[in-house]
Amino acid sequence: MDAVHDADKIINDVADSAAERTAELRAAFEERAAAAREWAADQTDVFRDTVQTKPFIVIGISAASAFAAGLVLGVLLARR
């Protein structure tokens, strides 16, 4: 019965350790997710301010991005 008791204790110790590590990982993940949400909200505010203060620059960047994407797509499709 000693071997069974020892094995049961080892299993419980491993389970407790896994539960603790899972809790630590969950807390770290939630902390980083909150930081990412805060960063995204900050970037949204920055973008909104940029659009309001410099609308023509934003339009130009959008047009240039669309042109570049179209150019890349055209080159890829022309290879066929």
C-alpha positions in Angstrom: 0.0 0.0 0.0 3.0 2.3 0.5 3.7 2.4 -3.3 0.1 3.3 -4.0 0.1 6.0 -1.4 3.4 7.4 -2.8 2.1 7.3 -6.4 -1.1 9.1 -5.3 0.9 11.8 -3.6 3.1 12.3 -6.6 0.1 12.5 -8.9 -1.5 15.1 -6.5 1.7 17.1 -6.4 2.0 17.1 -10.2 -1.7 18.1 -10.5 -1.3 20.9 -7.9 1.9 22.1 -9.7 0.1 22.1 -13.1 -2.9 24.0 -11.6 -0.6 26.6 -10.2 1.3 27.0 -13.5 -2.0 27.2 -15.3 -3.2 30.0 -13.0 0.1 31.9 -13.5 -0.1 31.5 -17.3 -3.7 32.7 -17.3 -2.9 35.7 -15.2 0.1 36.6 -17.5 -2.1 36.1 -20.6 -4.9 38.3 -19.2 -2.3 41.0 -18.3 -0.9 41.0 -21.8 -4.3 41.0 -23.3 -5.3 44.0 -21.3 -2.1 45.8 -22.3 -2.8 44.9 -26.0 -6.4 46.3 -25.7 -5.1 49.5 -24.1 -2.4 49.9 -26.8 -5.1 49.3 -29.5 -7.3 52.0 -27.9 -4.4 54.4 -27.8 -3.6 53.7 -31.5 -7.2 54.3 -32.4 -7.1 57.6 -30.7 -3.9 58.6 -32.5 -5.4 57.5 -35.8 -8.6 59.5 -35.2 -6.6 62.6 -34.3 -4.4 62.2 -37.4 -7.5 61.8 -39.6 -9.0 64.9 -38.1 -5.9 67.1 -38.2 -4.4 65.9 -41.5 -7.1 64.4 -43.7 -5.2 64.9 -47.0 -2.2 63.0 -45.8 -4.4 60.1 -44.7 -6.2 60.2 -48.1 -2.8 60.2 -49.9 -1.5 57.3 -47.8 -4.7 55.3 -48.5 -4.4 56.0 -52.2 -0.7 55.0 -52.3 -1.4 51.8 -50.4 -4.3 50.9 -52.8 -2.0 51.7 -55.8 0.8 49.5 -54.4 -1.6 46.6 -53.6 -3.0 46.9 -57.1 0.5 47.0 -58.6 1.6 43.9 -56.7 -1.6 42.1 -57.6 -1.2 43.0 -61.3 2.4 41.7 -61.3 1.3 38.5 -59.7 -1.6 37.9 -62.1 0.5 38.9 -65.1 3.0 36.0 -64.4 0.4 33.5 -65.5 
